[in-house]
Amino acid sequence: MAILETVGLTKSFGGLNAIDGLDFHVDEGEIVSVIGPNGAGKTTFFNVITGMMPPDGGEILFQGTDLVGLRPNQILGLGMSRTFQNVRLFPNMTVRENVMVGRHTRTKSGVFGAVFRTRAFRAEEAETRRKAEETLEFFGSRLVGYRFDQSAFMLSYANRRRLEMARAMASEPQVILLDEPTAGMNPRETIEIAELVGKMRDEKGFTVVLIEHDMKVVGGVSDRVVVLDHGAKISEGSYADVSQDPRVIEAYLGLDATAEQ
Amino acid sequence: MTDVGEVTATRSDQLLPAPEVDYRRAVRIGLVGALAAVFVGANGMVEVLDVRVLVYPILSLGYVFLFGIPFGMGYLAGRPPPTLEGYAEAEVGSRNVIAGLIAGSLTGAGVAVFTVFIDVVDISSIFIKITPGLAELLTFGLGTAAGFVAMLVAMAAVGTIGGALHLLGRRLKRALLYATFFVLLIGLMQVVVGQTEILRQVPALTRALYHPAGGLRLVSAVILFVLLFGVLYFAERPTRDAVQRYRGLQPEAQRRYRRIGLVVAIAITAFLPVLLGPFLSEVLNLVGIFLLMALGLNIVVGFAGLLDLGYVAFFAVGAYTAAVLTSPNSPTFAPEMIFWIAIPFVLIAAVLAGLVVGTPVLRMRGDYLAIVTLGFGEIARIMFLSDALKPWFGGAQGIVNIPDIPFGPITFDDSVSFFYPIFALAILFAYLSYALQDSRMGRAWMAMREDEPVAETMGVNIVSAKLWAFVIGATFAAIGGALFAAKIGSVFPESFDIVVSITVLVLIIIGGMGSVPGVALGALVLIGLPELLREFQEFKFLLYGALLIFMMMKRPEGFIPSRRRAQELHEDEVLQDAWIQTQKSPGQGDVGEEVT
């Protein structure tokens, strides 16, 4: 059953149709990769379904609820969270605090609890802290121990990407959207991330939607691949099928490449 | 340990020679010094500040200001270049002194040429601050020719001393500099020191310390210098050891010491007004009221990152609400409440004002937010000034006869007793700042400050986070305003102009944004000092500006930055070492092979 579904989704910037009548769905427990050449509308697609940009038309259904018009924080609360292509952490907050912010919608203490340090407030703070540290342990020993109290800006590039994933995971989403999680990583780190994406589904039970350019990762982890070009879906299916599709090759390499085949 | 020693030994053979002190740089610095010295002369600072004698009869504040420039330039010019990796450590020698001499003489030459110039060409019709008095000061009353030489020689000498300081050891140099600074400060603070309760009780001590014509007596200045130098020189090592020991302690033990320190500081502060006497308590109260406002603005700007330039509006709302509700002279509606009964209404008014300003600016960020809040600040002032609302707020006549604050059997009617409500509220606001910073809401504010769209995507409700920041900031300022009204006894629209907003913002920036102790220090320095140095009033904003530029270039995080902004690279290593020591198990070994 589709956990996330878009019907005729449209978004244009001036005359450019970034997303053009896109029908898309993800089933529960699936890992779906969204691929396509640069400018195909992949990141815009993420921005629209997470509420950062309003769509011009179409429907976005998440577990049967229409997401159009909801604020990003409400959408996160329903259970969909994301990472960003160009890592966007809170650089001056510590590693632990970054992840604790991710739990914002799962906690509820307010100003009065903070001021009077009520029992409920202290219990919730301890719980948030524990859950944040637990989430960071998912990434092995890289983000634990003394790293908990380091500012995010001190982390290496790869660790920033890991921290961003941890922050997205902390909100206990059903669907997690990863925007190029391996961009800029070396081959060894790329393999590690690919394994982690598998673990996210198998151990944590997340449904994963992945934007990815590294075809080894796409081929390795995806249950299904959706190819976008000029905002429209041009192909869909298993990695093996999609990689043979002439329309996909044309989109990536141009018409000549198809002719030569 | 042995391998570390060997590595260093083999490396030191290959080190490149340290770069020498650069004379061309000394020339540049000297020319900048000349410009600066001519500027403070031409804008009248030297002459105005000459009135204040620091050490009788040889040194006035004006001369300290003037000669501080070649001294500082000589010090900068003679400073050895920083030791870079792969270079040997610089050795000090005659070049440091010569560089100081170059910078000092160039500054002196600039000033000397300037004195001749104003003697030959009369430009006093354009630069009205250039007076015969100034010319006499700059030539030491020796006439133009002799004065020219004297100024050149004097400044060159001062610059040389500045450069020669680098020949001394670090410990000696620091002790000398600080001792000189403190002696001059005690001379400068004559009014302050003389007003303290201790010296008022023992007039003989005052007479021994200060000359009746103003300034420290030469003898007492020398004695003070020797005493201070001794203390600074010999206390340096024990102090450093104590700091080292404190740093080596477990976090729990550190926290315990901090708590003890806090209690001691609060206890001392509680006795301050009694020790300082009424005049200084008055100054302290003004500092306190600005501190209350600054703590509120610190939440809005420092925590939540919402640049509010119209913050004075909330201060005005608090002051006027208290005035209308308590004063018998309130034009239309005068319930004549006692202060404490009026406070809940002040809070309600503040919350409403916070919502009124906060709601329309919910979708704005950065520059746009700043401009709109600036507008709100002006709207508030003009509203209270307007004829339309005159029946309520008295227009330009304001509201007078605001009664004092009663407290059980006593009344806070003099500056010493008035300190206590301000002090209690400052402690409360500081606690609230800390409590809120370390909470779910505090994290939401910080996340919003760092990156608003991402914070929202990560679940932060931007609308409520912003409104809470504005409302809490507004209530802090409004309480400050209510105390201000009760302290002054009257409110006028002119008290609430844009300069108040700017001042509060400047003291947060200079103190350290997001840091409660920083804000307190900022209030003390930027509000307290100008109150004590009446001569400075004329140049207050010039000095604020210079200080702001200096801070932005050299220490943008403020005097006492918040923990997060202070983090430096070496702290990173300390954390790592501490953690590795606690994790002795071999299973954690893979941390070391981190891929970056």
Interface residues (C-beta under 8 A of the other chain):
Chain A: T50 G51 M52 R71 P72 N73 L76 G77 S81 R82 F84 R88 L89 F90 P91 N92 M93 T94 E97 M100 V101 G102 R103 H104 T105 R106 T107 S109 G110 V111 G113 A114 V115 R117 F121 E124 E125 T128 G140 S141 R142 G145 Y146 D149 Q150 S151 M154 S156 Y157 A158 N159 R167 A168 S171 N186 R188 E189
Chain B: L432 A435 L436 D438 S439 R440 M441 G442 R443 A444 M446 A447 E450 D451 P453 V454 A455 E456 T457 M458 G459 V460 N461 I462 W468 I472 R564 R565 Q567 D572 L575 Q576 A578 W579 I580 Q583 Q588 D590 V591 E594 V595 T596
